[in-house]
Amino acid sequence: MAKNEQTSKRLGKLASKVLKDPKSTKTSKSLAGSVLTQRPNKKK
């Protein structure tokens, strides 16, 4: 993956929901965490 590629805002929101869901599997939480690490940092 190139340095300038980022995960979309929509996919980031979906990944956040997966991490908050107690019924999510370990695999889905791992993938969701990976997606969120590819999101740009929030600007202060």
C-alpha positions in Angstrom: 0.0 0.0 0.0 1.4 3.4 -0.9 2.0 6.0 1.7 -0.7 8.3 0.5 -3.5 5.8 0.5 -6.1 6.1 3.3 -9.2 4.3 4.4 -12.4 6.1 3.6 -14.4 7.9 6.3 -17.4 5.5 5.7 -15.2 2.4 6.2 -13.7 4.0 9.3 -17.1 4.5 10.9 -18.0 0.9 10.1 -14.8 -0.4 11.7 -15.6 1.6 14.8 -19.0 0.0 15.1 -17.4 -3.5 14.8 -15.0 -2.7 17.6 -17.8 -1.5 19.9 -20.0 -4.5 19.2 -19.5 -7.1 22.0 -20.6 -9.9 19.6 -17.9 -9.2 17.0 -15.3 -12.0 16.6 -11.6 -11.6 17.3 -10.9 -11.7 13.6 -13.3 -9.0 12.7 -12.0 -6.8 15.5 -8.5 -7.3 14.3 -9.4 -6.3 10.8 -11.3 -3.3 12.0 -8.3 -2.2 14.1 -6.2 -2.5 11.0 -8.6 -0.3 9.0 -8.6 2.4 11.7 -4.8 2.6 11.8 -5.0 3.6 8.1 -7.3 6.5 8.8 -5.7 10.0 8.9 -5.2 11.5 12.4 -7.8 14.1 13.5 -6.6 17.6 13.3 -6.7 19.6 16.5 
